[in-house]
């Protein structure tokens, strides 16, 4: 990449560019639309980028979930799908890939991440139990709450400040965990819910020292540590780049060490693992595995396919191996960093340091004239789409939803608009176009008007809510 590369990418100041470790074999045409067309499309979508038709989108940065480009090896693997109802050989390939790279003993496949979140939440949470976690994630928390759990944010305070440059803003504040134990007792805690790179904080990593210390604390009190491994490969890269003692270790080695401090993991393979669909649950405890293996039959499908086709399992097994290659992760996070460096150089407020999977624009800093209840981040996503057809996602008050008990809005400190970069899909030129559009919206920031939510679904409202311009 011909880029002003940040120090975190571990490069020298002399210009030695690097490039993606792949070349393009197949292309998909993109449509460029007029502003008039986009005005109409956005109004029809109720100013919610989730409700746009993808044919009305130019560069799609809604999510990195299921939007990656698969490799020729993965496509070849699709042809080797064993579509037997039971005992498909592709399941055994997947099982051994997870055991090899993540290190857990027993595997239950699911159709995607929230299928796994559903099963584990139903199985282990007792109504009224607390679930401390390093910032909430939307689907994770809703499943915890539907099982009667009460989520408690125990991430370090720095994570709630977009400008704070802490290198591991995903870390858990052990004092906050200890305070919960002191107040409620260890038995009241279902498990600690740790996410590797914290999505809602801006894709921020957890350090190895932090997970090790958490493990030690939990051992003292007999509390389990569960991992949302969805973007754990990206977390491992940040440990390699930023944490003392890890510069000489591979991403694969770091990933396995990190997982070894946890008891259970769930995964949306649609992110790190480079597939369009898929997920899994992994546990070390046999009794828990037996329960999960039984329950998956009720909600997803037999325990050797979990709601997926054999070909999907094969693509996932191959994707896992590709995802932990250092060259791959360098280029994936390097592209995100490239976009972040452009915006930072222009003085545009984004979450710092740049995270693993996305650039998070600080919508409060864009629109200080809007109240949070006027949905600044949703407004910013709408303005970006109108400017250029780029689709982003709100990660602020709309995503945060309402308190399960009181019914009041949650008012998160972070009010962000996420530009999420799919893996192996867009080029550096696309990133330049994105940066220039963000700059145009930044320059026009004073004239933006907020939004009113006119339709609010009960669960995960950000997906389907509708808005009108104030
Ligand atoms: N994440 C994302 O775009 C897709 C749905 S929410 C807009 O970031 C974590 C950390 C995730 C995640 C999904 C899930 C659920 C669990 N944990 O989407 O069900 O980022 O496969 O995974 C999305 P599934």
Boltz pocket constraint, residues with backbone or C-beta under 6 A from the ligand:
constraints:
  - pocket:
      binder: B
      contacts: [[A, 62], [A, 63], [A, 64], [A, 65], [A, 112], [A, 113], [A, 114], [A, 115], [A, 137], [A, 138], [A, 139], [A, 140], [A, 195], [A, 197], [A, 199], [A, 228], [A, 230], [A, 231], [A, 267], [A, 268], [A, 269], [A, 270], [A, 278], [A, 279]]
      max_distance: 6.0
